[in-house]
Amino acid sequence: MAGYVATVKAGSVAVDRPKHITEPTVVKWILISIALLFLGLLLVLPLVSIFVEAFRKGAEVYFKALVEPDAASAIRLTLLTAAIAVPLNVVFGVCAAWAITKFKFKGKNLLITLIDLPFAVSPVISGLVYVLLFGARGWFGPWLGEHDIKIIFALPGIVLATVFVTFPFVARELLPLMQAQGVQEEEAAVTLGAKGWRIFWKVTLPNIKWGLLYGIILCNARAMGEFGAVSVVSGHIRGSTNTMPLHIQILYNEYNFAGAFAIASLLVLLAVVTLIIKSLIEWKHERQQHQLEGE
């Protein structure tokens, strides 16, 4: 057929590709080379250099830096913060997405705007907001001080700051998914006599599980790597309120490069594990979709 030079398969249907949208081989390889060079210089090379610097003084120094008391405290605090913040954001994200997509109410657009707020506000500003609210001279500071309740420069403040900067991820993953699914299945379940919680567990949750898992992974990755907001509310107390990113900064400023890069490498490993889990979830989701389409 004139004007067509290639035949590709879209699913099980053969589709002729118009000649005007095919690229010469040279152009294709130039674009691929540029992309690979860009990724190599800005992504792969820095990550490799982290491990090179971490092991520069040998494996003994590397593992000693990881088990050092302040480092161990930072690792525990980071994992604890993520373990608290992520479930809270899952509950909020599911509730917000369910309310926005399944019900009509006044203020829906305002709720969506508030969900997007952490994307527009600097993490440092969000940390300062909590200092103004709960700091010693903040709005609630005197009352908290009288009752010996510590939020700023303590775990509660770190968790609050982390929750603020990460709460859009789950909701934002679920909103387009649940909007596309509509409410037909839930309405059908209601006509069959199902109640609210049963509808959620048997109908809504199975339909959103892949998007929910993806949102949890993104939320967890951001929670473990957050620096700006946590830096403001933590007080940088070694062995107490320093998370892994803050501990890395302190070690680097003290010219303890081996220790700094050792902790950084651990964060990179956690990120790699997160990406692997994300890829496995996407692969399994696509496989399930193909199986459903095949049926």
Steps between C-alpha positions, in 0.01 A plus 500: 500500500644834397599727786542214746834337572454284810253271665490483877272309732273677746377218721395232252408734216753587231522873433686666211720786615486812279830585333499860618523399868792258464847624592821429310727255678766766554254734670370219719847404623597863555194553722567178690866594549409845631252349745751239622775761534271729695393220735857378537641841596216621723375177653721193469840667549402683822350181645810298414724768650308471830596134534857565384547766768322288761743210452809712433645423845394137496203290604595512868470879516178480298320259731640674808340825381162327468500354853640813669249606774396830340463334160296214646276754673449689173410179317251397769341846505466506121333159491276586796391828342414325173319224689275762665459750216425256217201324664355837600528620141348175372192552719472865399565432132242224472237698691562817299498322163189302593314812614601706194422235238196328649303788655382850415549766764582868536868581527619211284723725288642658815590155634678413175692829519605429859622154399728661241625766744819316609608482135488879479645588843870466574572227759697755703192723518289209619753434775491865604121483522526228764761700688263799503219278628678275751832672569587654839375839379234362270123513532476184709857502632432641850217255564709206376788612719277518808387141441848375411395397149779511242416522132773716348850350532338161570347205316146647475627806312705288262199278430269800446743662257544172312126440482447849358748467216393145407122494539417585133667189357240235587202725431642621169562142382146394587300801376535447121467124541177519701359774276554279194331204669188697585237389751311238301641201687436656840142588398447143383627371836256732682207367298602148607484601865868558580591760762778761510795306641416185305484702180839650574673170583337291227456748215700822539824370651561218245459755219749747646756266658771554236468879507496487880820294514667737253401800711630332816837437336535863388389625841748276680789603274432869561455446875840334537679759289332820626749767607366856493194479725661254741813716522296794631307310770764249612752725673787286363554322833750225435388156607148628564326702226725454198359294215729344241504802264580734791768267632661492155517881496663512844760238413581673170539839670741335745704365207410144598450406136521126554218510755290742297524293182439177695165629628426647157562162340247346738242755388583416138452130572163572656408702190609217271292251699206739468546519122522122473177460696338769285609323180372165625163652586475665156600173329246298696231760432570498125503120500163492675361753253616290203342192655169683545514629142573149378191369672 
